[in-house]
Amino acid sequence: MNGLNISKDIIPVGEFKAGLSKWLKSVRETNHPLIITQNGRPAGVLLSPTEYDELVAVRSFIQSVERGIADAGSNKVYSTQELREELINHRGNRNNASEVDSRSTR
């Protein structure tokens, strides 16, 4: 995400509504977020689809890392051998389910 430019990236809601197409195009082309104010206070943020997708991906990654750290802290971990066995079982169950599905569609 690019830095915030106070004079260009913060606008009142009335100005935003009056030039909606212009602001959407600007956000899409510059990847600058647009802070929309109401009564002088921040009321919303407009992001480009690319910026939004990146934020969602980063958030998901951070949550995954946090879950991993929490699992490690509570000793919810697998040894390498346990993980291999679990993966083999999972793949075997998945393959068996696929075989059943393919037989039932014949």
C-alpha positions in Angstrom: 0.0 0.0 0.0 1.4 3.4 -0.9 1.7 6.2 1.6 -1.2 8.4 2.5 -1.2 11.9 0.9 -3.3 14.0 3.3 -4.2 16.7 0.7 -5.3 14.1 -2.0 -6.4 11.0 -0.1 -8.9 12.4 2.4 -12.2 13.8 1.2 -15.6 14.6 2.7 -18.5 12.3 1.9 -20.2 15.0 -0.1 -17.2 15.5 -2.5 -17.0 11.7 -2.7 -20.6 11.3 -3.7 -20.4 14.1 -6.3 -17.4 12.5 -8.0 -17.9 8.8 -7.4 -16.7 7.6 -10.8 -13.6 9.9 -10.6 -12.7 8.6 -7.1 -13.2 4.9 -8.0 -10.9 5.4 -11.1 -8.3 7.2 -9.0 -8.2 4.5 -6.4 -8.0 1.8 -9.0 -5.2 3.5 -10.9 -3.0 4.7 -8.0 -3.6 2.0 -5.4 -3.9 4.9 -2.9 -6.6 4.3 -0.3 -9.2 7.1 -0.1 -10.3 8.2 3.4 -13.9 9.4 3.4 -14.9 11.8 6.2 -18.2 12.7 7.6 -18.5 15.7 9.8 -14.7 16.0 9.8 -14.1 12.5 11.1 -13.1 9.3 9.2 -16.2 7.4 8.2 -14.8 5.0 5.6 -11.9 3.8 3.5 -12.1 3.0 -0.2 -9.4 0.5 -1.4 -8.7 -0.8 -4.9 -9.6 -4.5 -5.4 -5.9 -5.3 -5.6 -5.2 -3.7 -2.2 -8.2 -5.3 -0.6 -7.1 -8.8 -1.9 -3.6 -8.2 -0.6 -4.9 -7.2 2.9 -7.1 -10.3 3.0 -4.2 -12.5 2.1 -1.9 -11.0 4.7 -4.6 -11.2 7.4 -5.2 -14.9 6.5 -1.5 -15.6 6.7 -1.1 -13.9 10.0 -4.1 -15.8 11.4 -2.6 -19.1 10.2 0.7 -18.3 11.9 -1.1 -17.3 15.1 -3.0 -20.6 15.1 0.3 -22.5 14.6 2.0 -20.7 17.4 -1.0 -21.3 19.7 -1.1 -25.0 18.7 2.7 -25.3 19.4 2.2 -23.6 22.7 -0.5 -26.0 23.8 1.5 -29.0 22.5 -1.0 -29.7 19.6 1.8 -30.8 17.3 2.7 -33.9 15.2 6.0 -35.6 15.0 7.3 -36.1 11.4 6.2 -39.8 11.6 2.7 -38.9 12.9 2.3 -36.3 10.2 3.3 -38.8 7.5 0.8 -41.4 8.8 -1.9 -38.8 9.0 -1.3 -37.7 5.4 -1.3 -41.3 4.2 -4.6 -42.0 6.0 -6.1 -38.8 4.7 -5.1 -39.6 1.1 -6.3 -43.1 1.4 -9.7 -42.0 2.7 -9.9 -39.4 -0.1 -9.0 -42.0 -2.8 -11.5 -44.5 -1.4 -14.2 -41.8 -1.4 -13.4 -41.0 -5.1 -13.6 -44.7 -6.0 -17.0 -45.0 -4.4 -18.2 -41.8 -6.1 -17.0 -43.0 -9.5 -18.7 -46.4 -9.0 -22.0 -44.8 -8.0 -22.1 -42.6 -11.2 -21.8 -45.6 -13.5 
